[in-house]
């Protein structure tokens, strides 16, 4: 069975192509946004590598100083890796600041935050 309908005209095809290109251009991210993503990825990589380098260096020099060949190197390699991943976790989680600090909680309807210590402070 053949479809006897005429093929679309070239003008209609050209109009559809222009609309698709315009839609694609509006959906493309700003070049600055792409740069921010690349900078974020580089920061994560640098955090892990820097923590590993510091840990291995400390372990290596302690081993040379104390004569305990591989033990401090292995220990500080693991500690450096843990520190690097903890830094990456903080960065990705958006915590920022120092370890142990958290963002202030949003106040509830009563005006008191989620933190029970805040409630005790207001009572006393």
N, C-alpha and C positions, 0 to 999 in steps of 0.2 A: 504494500500500500504506500502510495506516495502522498506526501503533503503538498497540495497545490498552492499553498499560501506563498506570496512573493517574499524573497529575502529582505531583511531590513535594509534601508537605504544607508549609504555611507555617511550621510549627515547625522542620522540617528546613532550610528556606531561611534562617530567622532564625539558626539555630545556625551555619550555614556563614558567614553574614555576620559574626557576632560573632567567629568564629575568624579570619576574614580581617582584621578590624579590629585584633584583638589582635596578630596577626602583624605587621601594618603598623606599629603603635605601637612594638613592640619593635625593629623595623628602623630607625626614625627616629634620626638622629644627635642627640646631645646639643646643645642650643643653643650651649654653649661651644665645641664642636668646629666648628660652623659659623662662629663668630666668629673662631676661630683661622685658618681657611682664608681668610676675608676679610682678616684682618690680614696674612697672608702675601702675598696678592695685592697689597694696598696697598703693602707694603714693596718688592716687586719694582718696581712702577710708580714709586715715589718714588726708588728707587736710580737708575733710568734717567734720569728727568727731572732729578734733582739733578746727576748727572754731566754731562748736556748743558748745563745752565744754567751750571755752573762753567766748563766748557770754552769755551762761547761768550763768557762774560764775560771770561775771560783773553784770548782771541783778539781780542775787540773793543777792549779797553783797550791791548793791545800794538799793534794796528793804528793806533789814534789816537796813541799815543806815538811810534811809529816812522814813521808815514806810509805804511804798506804796505797800503793799504785792504783788499782782501778776503782776503789770503793767510793771515795768522795766524788770522783768524776761521774760515776753512775748515779749516785744519790742526787747530785746537783743538776744532772741532766734531767732527771725525773721532776725535780722541784722547778727547774726552769720551764719545762714543758707545761707543768700545772699552772705556773704563774702566767705563761703566755696565753693559755686557753682561758684562764680566769679573766685576763684583760680583754680578750676578744668577746667573752660572754658579757662583760660589763658594757663594752662598746655597742654590741648588737642590741642588748637589752635597753640601751638608752639611759643607763643609770648615771654615767659620768661620775664626777666627784671621786671621793675616796671610798675604799672598801668599808662597809659597815654603815654607810649613810644611805638613806632612801628618800625618795621624794615625799613631800608632805602629802598627807591624805586629804582628799576632798572633804569638806564639811558636810555632815548629813543635814536633814531637815531641821533638827534641833539646834544646829549650829556647832555641834561638838564633832570633832574628827573621829576617825575609825580607831585611833590609838587609845587603848585603855588608860595609859599614863596621863593623857590629856584630860580624861574624865576625872581622874583622881585629883589632878592639879586644880581643876575648877571647883571641885567639891570642898577642898581644904583650904 
